Amino acid sequence: MFSLLNTFRVIALLEGISYILLLFIAVPIKYFANDPQYVKMLGMPHGILFVAYVILAIILGSKLKWKTSSLLFILAASVIPFGTFYVDKVYLKQVS
C-alpha cells in the first residue's frame, strides 16, 4: 500500500499546506479581524503534522542513509514557508 517514503511525502504536503494556511490566512485574520477561531482550528492539526514530519524525516533519513547536512536541511525546511514543497521536489523525487 503506502511505503514510508510515500507516507512522508503525503505528510510533507499536508504539513506545508497547513503551515501556509496558518501563516498567511489564519494569523492575519486573528490580528486584523480580531478573530482567533481559525488559528485555533488550524493550530492543532498543523502541530500534529509538524511532529509527524519531524519523526518521519528522522526515520526515513536513517533508512535512506541521508547525510547529516541533508537531514538538517529537510528538518529546517519544515519551518520555512513552502519549504516542504521544495524538499519533495528536490530530495524525495530523486528517491522514488
Order of alpha helices (4+ residues) and beta strands (2+ residues): alpha-alpha-alpha-alpha-alpha
